[in-house]
């Protein structure tokens, strides 16, 4: 009851015309930032942070957090319409969102992604509201071994859920690990695979690779098939929204599963990008339509967006309760809090009670208003697909180049974008999955750091990953998922060796030709 009373006081704080105006401005700016590749929530919040220094802390944090919610909502727009992730956490959304748009179902895909995002965010806010003390204590149990085990489980899930080409998945993943290793070693400070180029000291940025693989690569594939001047069909009415909502209850299990994964990855913290990939992988594993994922399944859009939004929201919990940022955006917000003279941690809920519960109340309102804004503009977004692709393609290339250049203000990144565009084209033609490569590039260095930190100290070894029940359970699950594709093969061999299989040459399992006569 104390939490509910504090929350009602928080709503009273937020419901002033000035705070509501800041909320609306933040959401609109967030949508614009999310649509532009190369910016994203963390960069947008960091760029606009100085504008809030003259505001009251509550109004400033409401505006900045709403920029984040808006960018998370809008990151799916370009992912679905043009196969260009506006947010790093929206990469997995392209796998089924873009095929849906190509089938003329862009409105359905956008509605499903926005609705799933709202459900995940609402669950994350509820977690912050009612389970802050319990979850904060749980987050303190995570050290380097636990982080490594979580990352290992994420990668092994991709191998375990790929029933067709697990070896191609592993090869793609290894390419990503190799790219992640370029630059300065964060543990020893040594240089790796820079080949004497000072520009490679910072490594190859994830966004540059993503823009090249998905943006330029898709255009190259379209050019090979022949640029057509016809646009894709798109339904330009709000009936699509209500039709999609009628189908959403069928995916209630996917919504719950992705929400749990997202909240877990946000609190631990694993990040929204890892959560979206894990949510997509689990949905593909347990869905009846799992083999059809990648060809245009609504469930393949709901899962990553729900997980990413749940993770992005719940990542604020360790920042507020412990002073530990759970994401890049949370780290930027943490800096803002300290500039305003607020010290995040357990005492923040006592000393700045009005501020904390005003922020939590703004999360409810911000996500609700954000959902209304993006849903009301679904017809506008879907109408973009009616523009002939041969006209849109040059614009996409220019936007991709601007996005790649803006990451580090370096022309080399534009050349890297073109290079990875050609690599993406080749990998698509050879049917190599791009998702494992992207995931390894994003999390590879963090996974390596966690492993090396786990190995530091006297008497450490691989047994550290079974040193307690939490890390042991996660590591064991990861190994099970890694070797899961071998289980059917081993089972067939065992049945064959004991003469119990239908294909072992024995009469069992096949009719006798003489008896049939």
ROGUTOR-426682 format. One line per 10 residues: number of its first residue (from 1); their letters; for each residue x, y, z of C-alpha. Coordinates in nm, 2 decimals, always signed. Layout:
N
NUM	A	X/Y/Z ~ ... .
//
This chain:
517
1	XXXXXXXXXX	+0.00/+0.00/+0.00 ~ +0.29/+0.24/+0.07 ~ +0.40/+0.19/-0.30 ~ +0.05/+0.28/-0.42 ~ +0.02/+0.59/-0.21 ~ +0.36/+0.71/-0.32 ~ +0.27/+0.63/-0.68 ~ -0.05/+0.85/-0.65 ~ +0.16/+1.13/-0.52 ~ +0.39/+1.08/-0.82 .
11	XXXXXXXXXX	+0.10/+1.12/-1.06 ~ +0.00/+1.44/-0.88 ~ +0.35/+1.57/-0.94 ~ +0.35/+1.47/-1.31 ~ +0.01/+1.61/-1.39 ~ +0.12/+1.97/-1.42 ~ +0.09/+2.14/-1.76 ~ +0.47/+2.20/-1.77 ~ +0.56/+1.84/-1.70 ~ +0.30/+1.71/-1.95 .
21	XXXXXXXXXX	+0.44/+1.95/-2.21 ~ +0.80/+1.82/-2.15 ~ +0.67/+1.46/-2.18 ~ +0.51/+1.53/-2.51 ~ +0.81/+1.71/-2.65 ~ +1.04/+1.43/-2.53 ~ +0.82/+1.16/-2.70 ~ +0.82/+1.35/-3.03 ~ +1.19/+1.41/-3.02 ~ +1.24/+1.04/-2.93 .
31	XXXXXXXXXX	+1.04/+0.92/-3.23 ~ +1.25/+1.14/-3.46 ~ +1.57/+1.01/-3.30 ~ +1.46/+0.65/-3.32 ~ +1.37/+0.68/-3.69 ~ +1.72/+0.82/-3.78 ~ +1.98/+0.53/-3.81 ~ +2.30/+0.60/-3.62 ~ +2.15/+0.81/-3.34 ~ +1.94/+0.59/-3.10 .
41	XXXXXXXXXX	+1.82/+0.66/-2.75 ~ +2.16/+0.69/-2.57 ~ +2.30/+0.93/-2.82 ~ +1.98/+1.13/-2.84 ~ +1.96/+1.16/-2.46 ~ +2.32/+1.26/-2.44 ~ +2.29/+1.53/-2.71 ~ +1.98/+1.68/-2.55 ~ +2.10/+1.65/-2.19 ~ +2.25/+2.01/-2.18 .
51	XXXXXXXXXX	+1.91/+2.15/-2.27 ~ +1.77/+2.03/-1.94 ~ +2.02/+2.18/-1.70 ~ +1.80/+2.49/-1.64 ~ +1.49/+2.28/-1.58 ~ +1.37/+2.14/-1.24 ~ +1.51/+1.79/-1.20 ~ +1.17/+1.62/-1.21 ~ +1.08/+1.79/-1.54 ~ +1.42/+1.73/-1.69 .
61	XXXXXXXXXX	+1.43/+1.36/-1.61 ~ +1.07/+1.32/-1.74 ~ +1.17/+1.48/-2.07 ~ +1.49/+1.27/-2.11 ~ +1.32/+0.94/-2.02 ~ +1.04/+1.01/-2.27 ~ +1.30/+1.07/-2.54 ~ +1.42/+0.72/-2.46 ~ +1.06/+0.57/-2.47 ~ +1.00/+0.74/-2.80 .
71	XXXXXXXXXX	+1.32/+0.62/-2.96 ~ +1.25/+0.26/-2.85 ~ +0.90/+0.28/-3.00 ~ +1.02/+0.43/-3.33 ~ +1.33/+0.21/-3.37 ~ +1.09/-0.05/-3.52 ~ +0.96/+0.19/-3.79 ~ +1.26/+0.18/-4.03 ~ +1.34/-0.18/-3.93 ~ +1.00/-0.29/-4.07 .
81	XXXXXXXXXX	+0.97/-0.05/-4.36 ~ +1.32/-0.04/-4.50 ~ +1.51/-0.32/-4.32 ~ +1.73/-0.06/-4.15 ~ +1.73/-0.08/-3.77 ~ +1.67/+0.27/-3.62 ~ +1.77/+0.13/-3.28 ~ +2.03/-0.14/-3.20 ~ +1.76/-0.33/-3.01 ~ +1.55/-0.34/-3.33 .
91	XXXXXXXXXX	+1.78/-0.56/-3.53 ~ +1.58/-0.87/-3.46 ~ +1.26/-0.69/-3.56 ~ +1.39/-0.68/-3.92 ~ +1.39/-1.06/-3.95 ~ +1.01/-1.08/-3.98 ~ +0.90/-0.72/-3.98 ~ +1.05/-0.64/-4.32 ~ +0.91/-0.95/-4.49 ~ +0.57/-0.85/-4.35 .
101	XXXXXXXXXX	+0.61/-0.50/-4.51 ~ +0.70/-0.66/-4.84 ~ +0.38/-0.86/-4.82 ~ +0.18/-0.54/-4.78 ~ +0.12/-0.59/-4.41 ~ +0.33/-0.30/-4.28 ~ +0.04/-0.17/-4.07 ~ +0.00/-0.51/-3.90 ~ +0.37/-0.53/-3.82 ~ +0.39/-0.18/-3.69 .
111	XXXXXXXXXX	+0.08/-0.22/-3.47 ~ +0.21/-0.55/-3.33 ~ +0.55/-0.40/-3.25 ~ +0.41/-0.09/-3.08 ~ +0.16/-0.30/-2.88 ~ +0.43/-0.55/-2.77 ~ +0.66/-0.26/-2.68 ~ +0.39/-0.11/-2.46 ~ +0.32/-0.44/-2.29 ~ +0.69/-0.49/-2.22 .
121	XXXXXXXXXX	+0.74/-0.14/-2.09 ~ +0.43/-0.16/-1.87 ~ +0.56/-0.48/-1.72 ~ +0.90/-0.32/-1.65 ~ +0.74/-0.02/-1.48 ~ +0.53/-0.26/-1.26 ~ +0.85/-0.44/-1.17 ~ +1.01/-0.11/-1.06 ~ +0.70/-0.01/-0.87 ~ +0.64/-0.32/-0.66 .
131	XXXXXXXXXX	+0.96/-0.54/-0.66 ~ +1.24/-0.28/-0.63 ~ +1.39/-0.40/-0.30 ~ +1.37/-0.77/-0.40 ~ +1.51/-0.73/-0.75 ~ +1.78/-0.50/-0.62 ~ +1.91/-0.76/-0.39 ~ +1.91/-1.02/-0.67 ~ +2.10/-0.79/-0.90 ~ +2.38/-0.76/-0.64 .
141	XXXXXXXXXX	+2.45/-1.14/-0.68 ~ +2.57/-1.09/-1.04 ~ +2.94/-1.08/-1.08 ~ +3.16/-1.16/-1.38 ~ +3.09/-1.54/-1.38 ~ +2.72/-1.47/-1.39 ~ +2.75/-1.22/-1.67 ~ +2.95/-1.46/-1.87 ~ +2.70/-1.74/-1.82 ~ +2.41/-1.51/-1.93 .
151	XXXXXXXXXX	+2.60/-1.41/-2.25 ~ +2.69/-1.78/-2.31 ~ +2.33/-1.88/-2.28 ~ +2.23/-1.61/-2.53 ~ +2.47/-1.73/-2.79 ~ +2.40/-2.10/-2.73 ~ +2.03/-2.03/-2.77 ~ +2.09/-1.93/-3.13 ~ +2.27/-2.26/-3.20 ~ +2.02/-2.47/-3.02 .
161	XXXXXXXXXX	+1.72/-2.32/-3.20 ~ +1.87/-2.35/-3.54 ~ +1.76/-2.70/-3.66 ~ +1.87/-2.66/-4.02 ~ +2.22/-2.50/-4.04 ~ +2.37/-2.48/-3.69 ~ +2.72/-2.48/-3.84 ~ +2.65/-2.18/-4.05 ~ +2.52/-2.01/-3.73 ~ +2.85/-2.09/-3.56 .
171	XXXXXXXXXX	+3.05/-1.96/-3.85 ~ +2.85/-1.64/-3.86 ~ +2.90/-1.60/-3.49 ~ +3.27/-1.65/-3.51 ~ +3.29/-1.37/-3.77 ~ +3.12/-1.14/-3.53 ~ +3.36/-1.24/-3.24 ~ +3.65/-1.16/-3.47 ~ +3.51/-0.81/-3.55 ~ +3.44/-0.75/-3.19 .
181	XXXXXXXXXX	+3.81/-0.82/-3.10 ~ +3.94/-0.54/-3.33 ~ +4.08/-0.24/-3.14 ~ +4.22/-0.18/-2.79 ~ +4.20/-0.46/-2.54 ~ +3.99/-0.33/-2.25 ~ +4.16/-0.55/-2.00 ~ +4.53/-0.53/-2.09 ~ +4.53/-0.21/-2.30 ~ +4.70/-0.39/-2.59 .
191	XXXXXXXXXX	+4.62/-0.34/-2.96 ~ +4.46/-0.62/-3.16 ~ +4.42/-0.65/-3.53 ~ +4.46/-0.27/-3.60 ~ +4.73/-0.33/-3.87 ~ +4.89/+0.00/-3.79 ~ +4.57/+0.20/-3.85 ~ +4.51/+0.45/-3.57 ~ +4.15/+0.47/-3.69 ~ +4.09/+0.11/-3.57 .
201	XXXXXXXXXX	+4.19/+0.18/-3.21 ~ +3.82/+0.23/-3.12 ~ +3.73/-0.08/-3.31 ~ +3.45/-0.12/-3.57 ~ +3.13/+0.03/-3.44 ~ +2.82/-0.19/-3.42 ~ +2.59/+0.06/-3.59 ~ +2.82/+0.10/-3.89 ~ +2.81/-0.28/-3.94 ~ +2.43/-0.30/-3.90 .
211	XXXXXXXXXX	+2.36/-0.01/-4.14 ~ +2.58/-0.18/-4.40 ~ +2.46/-0.53/-4.36 ~ +2.09/-0.45/-4.35 ~ +2.06/-0.12/-4.53 ~ +2.31/-0.14/-4.82 ~ +2.30/-0.52/-4.83 ~ +1.92/-0.52/-4.89 ~ +1.95/-0.25/-5.16 ~ +2.21/-0.46/-5.34 .
221	XXXXXXXXXX	+1.98/-0.77/-5.33 ~ +1.70/-0.55/-5.47 ~ +1.93/-0.42/-5.75 ~ +2.01/-0.78/-5.85 ~ +1.64/-0.86/-5.87 ~ +1.58/-0.55/-6.07 ~ +1.47/-0.21/-5.93 ~ +1.10/-0.17/-5.99 ~ +0.93/+0.17/-5.99 ~ +0.61/+0.03/-5.83 .
231	XXXXXXXXXX	+0.56/+0.08/-5.46 ~ +0.44/-0.19/-5.22 ~ +0.07/-0.19/-5.13 ~ -0.02/-0.06/-4.78 ~ -0.36/-0.03/-4.61 ~ -0.40/+0.33/-4.51 ~ -0.67/+0.31/-4.24 ~ -0.69/+0.25/-3.87 ~ -0.89/-0.08/-3.92 ~ -0.55/-0.25/-3.95 .
241	XXXXXXXXXX	-0.48/-0.15/-3.59 ~ -0.80/-0.31/-3.45 ~ -0.76/-0.62/-3.67 ~ -0.41/-0.67/-3.54 ~ -0.53/-0.62/-3.18 ~ -0.78/-0.90/-3.23 ~ -0.49/-1.14/-3.31 ~ -0.27/-1.03/-3.02 ~ -0.44/-1.26/-2.76 ~ -0.32/-1.56/-2.95 .
251	XXXXXXXXXX	+0.04/-1.47/-2.87 ~ -0.01/-1.42/-2.49 ~ +0.25/-1.68/-2.41 ~ +0.51/-1.50/-2.63 ~ +0.43/-1.17/-2.46 ~ +0.48/-1.31/-2.11 ~ +0.79/-1.51/-2.21 ~ +0.95/-1.21/-2.38 ~ +0.86/-0.98/-2.09 ~ +1.03/-1.21/-1.84 .
261	XXXXXXXXXX	+1.34/-1.23/-2.05 ~ +1.34/-0.85/-2.10 ~ +1.30/-0.77/-1.73 ~ +1.57/-1.02/-1.64 ~ +1.82/-0.89/-1.89 ~ +1.74/-0.53/-1.79 ~ +1.79/-0.58/-1.42 ~ +2.10/-0.81/-1.44 ~ +2.19/-0.61/-1.68 ~ +2.23/-0.78/-2.01 .
271	XXXXXXXXXX	+2.09/-0.50/-2.23 ~ +1.79/-0.44/-2.46 ~ +1.98/-0.57/-2.77 ~ +2.06/-0.91/-2.61 ~ +1.71/-0.93/-2.47 ~ +1.55/-0.88/-2.81 ~ +1.76/-1.15/-2.97 ~ +1.69/-1.39/-2.68 ~ +1.32/-1.32/-2.69 ~ +1.32/-1.38/-3.07 .
281	XXXXXXXXXX	+1.52/-1.70/-3.03 ~ +1.29/-1.84/-2.76 ~ +0.98/-1.75/-2.96 ~ +1.12/-1.93/-3.26 ~ +1.20/-2.23/-3.04 ~ +0.86/-2.27/-2.88 ~ +0.63/-2.14/-3.15 ~ +0.42/-2.37/-3.37 ~ +0.53/-2.15/-3.66 ~ +0.89/-2.16/-3.56 .
291	XXXXXXXXXX	+1.02/-2.29/-3.90 ~ +0.84/-2.00/-4.07 ~ +1.02/-1.73/-3.87 ~ +1.21/-1.50/-4.11 ~ +0.94/-1.52/-4.37 ~ +0.69/-1.27/-4.21 ~ +0.54/-1.39/-3.88 ~ +0.37/-1.14/-3.65 ~ +0.50/-1.34/-3.35 ~ +0.86/-1.27/-3.48 .
301	XXXXXXXXXX	+0.79/-0.90/-3.44 ~ +0.61/-0.91/-3.11 ~ +0.88/-1.11/-2.93 ~ +1.19/-0.89/-2.98 ~ +1.00/-0.56/-2.94 ~ +0.84/-0.68/-2.61 ~ +1.17/-0.80/-2.47 ~ +1.36/-0.49/-2.58 ~ +1.11/-0.25/-2.42 ~ +1.09/-0.45/-2.10 .
311	XXXXXXXXXX	+1.47/-0.46/-2.07 ~ +1.50/-0.09/-2.15 ~ +1.25/+0.01/-1.88 ~ +1.36/-0.23/-1.61 ~ +1.72/-0.12/-1.66 ~ +1.63/+0.20/-1.47 ~ +1.57/-0.01/-1.16 ~ +1.93/-0.08/-1.07 ~ +2.02/+0.28/-1.16 ~ +1.77/+0.42/-0.91 .
321	XXXXXXXXXX	+1.80/+0.16/-0.64 ~ +2.17/+0.09/-0.65 ~ +2.33/+0.36/-0.86 ~ +2.44/+0.10/-1.12 ~ +2.32/+0.18/-1.47 ~ +2.16/-0.11/-1.65 ~ +2.20/+0.03/-2.00 ~ +2.38/+0.30/-2.19 ~ +2.08/+0.53/-2.17 ~ +2.06/+0.47/-1.79 .
331	XXXXXXXXXX	+2.43/+0.56/-1.76 ~ +2.35/+0.90/-1.94 ~ +2.05/+0.95/-1.71 ~ +2.27/+0.87/-1.41 ~ +2.51/+1.15/-1.51 ~ +2.22/+1.39/-1.53 ~ +2.10/+1.29/-1.19 ~ +2.45/+1.36/-1.04 ~ +2.47/+1.70/-1.22 ~ +2.14/+1.79/-1.06 .
341	XXXXXXXXXX	+2.28/+1.70/-0.72 ~ +2.09/+1.37/-0.68 ~ +2.28/+1.06/-0.57 ~ +2.11/+0.74/-0.70 ~ +2.10/+0.46/-0.45 ~ +1.88/+0.32/-0.17 ~ +1.86/+0.66/+0.00 ~ +1.72/+0.82/-0.31 ~ +1.38/+0.66/-0.23 ~ +1.39/+0.82/+0.11 .
351	XXXXXXXXXX	+1.55/+1.16/+0.06 ~ +1.40/+1.24/-0.28 ~ +1.08/+1.05/-0.26 ~ +0.88/+1.30/-0.47 ~ +1.13/+1.29/-0.75 ~ +1.16/+0.91/-0.77 ~ +0.78/+0.85/-0.77 ~ +0.73/+1.14/-1.01 ~ +0.97/+0.96/-1.25 ~ +0.79/+0.63/-1.21 .
361	XXXXXXXXXX	+0.45/+0.79/-1.27 ~ +0.59/+0.95/-1.58 ~ +0.69/+0.61/-1.71 ~ +0.33/+0.50/-1.70 ~ +0.20/+0.81/-1.87 ~ +0.49/+0.84/-2.11 ~ +0.45/+0.49/-2.25 ~ +0.07/+0.53/-2.27 ~ +0.09/+0.86/-2.46 ~ +0.38/+0.73/-2.67 .
371	XXXXXXXXXX	+0.17/+0.43/-2.77 ~ -0.12/+0.67/-2.88 ~ +0.12/+0.88/-3.08 ~ +0.29/+0.60/-3.27 ~ -0.04/+0.41/-3.33 ~ -0.21/+0.72/-3.46 ~ +0.06/+0.76/-3.72 ~ +0.06/+0.40/-3.84 ~ -0.13/+0.50/-4.16 ~ +0.13/+0.76/-4.23 .
381	XXXXXXXXXX	+0.42/+0.52/-4.19 ~ +0.25/+0.25/-4.40 ~ +0.19/+0.51/-4.67 ~ +0.56/+0.55/-4.72 ~ +0.57/+0.20/-4.88 ~ +0.36/+0.33/-5.17 ~ +0.65/+0.54/-5.28 ~ +0.83/+0.36/-5.56 ~ +1.14/+0.18/-5.43 ~ +1.36/+0.31/-5.71 .
391	XXXXXXXXXX	+1.30/+0.66/-5.57 ~ +1.33/+0.56/-5.21 ~ +1.65/+0.36/-5.26 ~ +1.89/+0.66/-5.32 ~ +1.73/+0.84/-5.02 ~ +1.80/+0.53/-4.80 ~ +2.16/+0.52/-4.92 ~ +2.21/+0.89/-4.83 ~ +2.04/+0.84/-4.49 ~ +2.26/+0.53/-4.42 .
401	XXXXXXXXXX	+2.58/+0.73/-4.51 ~ +2.48/+1.02/-4.28 ~ +2.40/+0.77/-4.00 ~ +2.73/+0.59/-4.04 ~ +2.93/+0.92/-4.05 ~ +2.75/+1.06/-3.75 ~ +2.86/+0.77/-3.53 ~ +3.22/+0.89/-3.49 ~ +3.23/+1.18/-3.74 ~ +3.47/+0.97/-3.95 .
411	XXXXXXXXXX	+3.47/+0.91/-4.33 ~ +3.62/+0.57/-4.27 ~ +3.30/+0.45/-4.12 ~ +3.12/+0.53/-4.45 ~ +3.36/+0.31/-4.63 ~ +3.32/+0.04/-4.37 ~ +2.94/+0.07/-4.42 ~ +2.98/+0.00/-4.80 ~ +3.22/-0.29/-4.73 ~ +2.98/-0.46/-4.49 .
421	XXXXXXXXXX	+2.70/-0.39/-4.73 ~ +2.88/-0.61/-4.99 ~ +2.96/-0.87/-4.72 ~ +2.59/-0.87/-4.62 ~ +2.49/-0.93/-4.98 ~ +2.73/-1.23/-5.01 ~ +2.61/-1.38/-4.68 ~ +2.25/-1.35/-4.78 ~ +2.32/-1.52/-5.11 ~ +2.50/-1.80/-4.93 .
431	XXXXXXXXXX	+2.21/-1.83/-4.68 ~ +2.43/-1.74/-4.38 ~ +2.22/-1.60/-4.09 ~ +2.32/-1.24/-4.00 ~ +2.17/-1.23/-3.65 ~ +2.44/-1.44/-3.48 ~ +2.71/-1.23/-3.63 ~ +2.54/-0.91/-3.51 ~ +2.49/-1.05/-3.17 ~ +2.85/-1.16/-3.14 .
441	XXXXXXXXXX	+2.97/-0.82/-3.25 ~ +2.75/-0.64/-2.99 ~ +2.82/-0.87/-2.69 ~ +3.16/-1.03/-2.79 ~ +3.38/-0.79/-2.61 ~ +3.16/-0.78/-2.30 ~ +3.15/-1.16/-2.29 ~ +3.53/-1.17/-2.32 ~ +3.58/-0.92/-2.04 ~ +3.35/-1.11/-1.81 .
451	XXXXXXXXXX	+3.53/-1.44/-1.89 ~ +3.88/-1.29/-1.83 ~ +3.77/-1.11/-1.51 ~ +3.63/-1.45/-1.39 ~ +3.97/-1.61/-1.45 ~ +4.16/-1.35/-1.25 ~ +4.27/-1.43/-0.90 ~ +4.44/-1.73/-0.74 ~ +4.29/-2.07/-0.77 ~ +4.03/-1.98/-1.03 .
461	XXXXXXXXXX	+3.94/-2.21/-1.32 ~ +3.65/-2.32/-1.53 ~ +3.49/-2.45/-1.21 ~ +3.40/-2.09/-1.12 ~ +3.11/-2.12/-1.36 ~ +2.96/-2.38/-1.13 ~ +3.07/-2.21/-0.80 ~ +2.71/-2.14/-0.69 ~ +2.36/-2.25/-0.78 ~ +2.28/-1.94/-0.99 .
471	XXXXXXXXXX	+2.58/-1.94/-1.22 ~ +2.58/-2.32/-1.24 ~ +2.22/-2.34/-1.35 ~ +2.27/-2.08/-1.62 ~ +2.59/-2.24/-1.75 ~ +2.43/-2.58/-1.76 ~ +2.13/-2.45/-1.95 ~ +2.37/-2.29/-2.20 ~ +2.56/-2.61/-2.26 ~ +2.23/-2.80/-2.31 .
481	XXXXXXXXXX	+2.12/-2.55/-2.57 ~ +2.47/-2.57/-2.74 ~ +2.45/-2.94/-2.79 ~ +2.08/-2.96/-2.84 ~ +2.11/-3.00/-3.23 ~ +2.31/-3.32/-3.17 ~ +2.04/-3.49/-2.96 ~ +1.82/-3.61/-3.25 ~ +2.13/-3.74/-3.43 ~ +2.26/-3.93/-3.12 .
491	XXXXXXXXXX	+1.91/-4.06/-3.05 ~ +1.88/-4.21/-3.40 ~ +2.22/-4.37/-3.37 ~ +2.13/-4.52/-3.03 ~ +1.80/-4.66/-3.17 ~ +1.98/-4.80/-3.47 ~ +2.25/-4.97/-3.26 ~ +1.98/-5.14/-3.05 ~ +1.77/-5.23/-3.35 ~ +1.47/-5.02/-3.25 .
501	XXXXXXXXXX	+1.46/-4.77/-3.53 ~ +1.24/-4.78/-3.84 ~ +1.54/-4.72/-4.07 ~ +1.78/-4.98/-3.92 ~ +1.71/-5.25/-4.18 ~ +1.50/-5.47/-3.94 ~ +1.14/-5.56/-4.00 ~ +1.04/-5.33/-3.72 ~ +0.87/-5.02/-3.86 ~ +0.82/-5.15/-4.22 .
511	XXXXXXX	+0.58/-5.39/-4.37 ~ +0.69/-5.73/-4.50 ~ +0.66/-5.74/-4.88 ~ +0.57/-6.11/-4.88 ~ +0.30/-6.05/-4.62 ~ +0.16/-5.77/-4.84 ~ +0.13/-6.02/-5.13 .
//
